[in-house]
Each structure stands twice: as C-alpha cells, then as structure tokens.
Amino acid sequence: MRTFSVPERLGGFGALVALAATAWPAVTAGTWSLPCPLRTLTGIPCPACGLTTAAIAIVRGDLAGAFHANPLIFGLAAVTAATGPLVVLRAAGALKPPRPWSSPRRRQAGWIAGLLATASWLFQLHRLHTGPQL
C-alpha cells in the first residue's frame, strides 16, 4: 500500500472540503450554519474561524468573500489544485513515490504551520473585533 505525502494528504482534505462546500448550502438550504465551538464557548475565534464560509464562497466564485472570511482557504485551494495531478502522475508511475520527510524538514513544516495558524488567528481577532481596542 502506498503512503501519501503531507501535500497529498492536505490536497485530499481540500478535495473533501470542496465537496462539502458544494453540498452544504443545498443540504441546509441556508437555514443554519455550524458555530465555531471555541467562539461559542469563549467569544474568542479560533484560527480556522470562517473556513467553512470561505470554502463555500470560493466554490461559488466569491473570491472577495472567501478572503474576508479566511484567507487560508486560498492556500488550501492551491495545494488541492496542485495535488490532483501529482497523485495521478504517481499512480501512473510517471513520478516516484514520496520520500519520508527528514526530522529537520518536519520541524520546519511544523513551524510554518504554527506561523500560519498564528497569522490566521490574528486576522480573525482583527476581523471580528475581538480583544483590546486600540
């Protein structure tokens, strides 16, 4: 059984998000939405706040609305778009299977993910006017 690389896993997650974002408005008919558990309990948004809204907006072609809800959706969309052909080429044998990441590479990816989460959280705090007002 072939293992999937981190970008392939992110792309697979992005594909599931795109499918859910396409189906969600039809299933709910716009009558209800999923609340953010952290924001509901504490009033503080999480770094992923707005991703559902952003995913639905990007699927509908509303790029400005997607950016306003959570700009991280564009990174997920880019990885998803790039991953599809990568998986097909690897399945066809045109590309070698992924190599495991080294410990320094995993550490670097962890730092990048942490910085992206922090930037997203700061964006959400600013967008939702949470925290001290200057």
N, C-alpha and C positions, 0 to 999 in steps of 0.2 A: 504494500500500500504506500502510495506516495504521500510525503508530508508537504504541507503548504507553507510557503514563506509568510512572514509577517505582512508584507504588502498584499499578498494574495488573500490572506485572511481579512485584512481591512477592506479589500475590494469586495470580497464575498459579503461582509457585513454591510457595505454600502449598497450592494445589489438588493439585499433584503430590505434595507431602509427605503430604497427607491420603490420596491414593490409595495411595501406597507404604505408609503406616502401616496402612491397612486390609488390604493384601495381604501384607505382610511376615510377620506371625505364621502365616498359613496356608501360606506358601511354606516357611518354615523349621521349622514345627511346634514352635517354641520350643526347638530343639536347639542353635542357635548364634546369636551376635549379632556385629555389626560392632564391632571395637575402635576406639577413638579412636587414630589414628596418633601424635599428639603424646604422649598419655598413655602409650601402649605404649613409645615410644622414650625418653621423659624422666621419666615418672612425674608430669608436670605436666598437669593437664587444660586443654583449650582452652576458649574462651568458648562454643563450641557443644556441649561435652560434655553428654550427656544429652538432646539434642534428639530423637534417634530414639526413645528411651524415652518422652520426654514426648509425642511425636506419637502413639505407639501408645496411651499411657494416655488421652490426650484423645479419641481416636477411640472407645475403649472406654467413655468416660464417667467415667473415674477422674480427676477434676479435682485431687484432692489429690496423687495420684501424679504427675500431669503437672507440677504446681507444684514438687514436691520434686525432680523430675529436672531441669527447666529452665524457669523462669517465662517466658522469652522466647516460649515456644510460644503463650501467650495473646495476645501482640501479633500474632504471625503469623496466628493463627486469626481475630482481629478484622479485620485487613487483608484476609484471604481472604474472609471473610463479606461485607465491605463492597464488595469489588471485583467480585464476581459481578454484582450488579445494575448497577453502574457500567458495566461492559463491555457488558451487554445494552442499556442505555439509549443508550450511544454508538453501538453498532452499528445501533440502530433510528433514529438521527438525532435523538433527543429531547435529547441533550446534545452540546455542541460537542466536537470532538476536543481532546485535551490540548495545552496550550501548553508549549513547552520551558521548563525552569526557568532562571532567571537565575543568573549566576555566584554572587552572594551566597546565593541560595537553595540552590544545590548545595553550597556551602561549609557552610551551616548544617546541611543534611541529613547531610553527612559528619561534622560534629562530633557530631550526635545519634547517628548510627550508632556512632561511636567510643566515646561515653559509654555507650551500651547494651552494647557489647561488653565494655568495662571492667567495668561493673557485673555482667554475666553471669560474667565471668572471676572476679571477687572472690567471687561467690556459689558458683561451682564449687570454688574453692580452699577456702572455708569448709565447704561440704557434704562434700567429700572429704577434709577434714582434711589438706590439703597446705600446706606452708610451716611457718614457725616457730610453735610452740605457746606461747601466752601464759599 
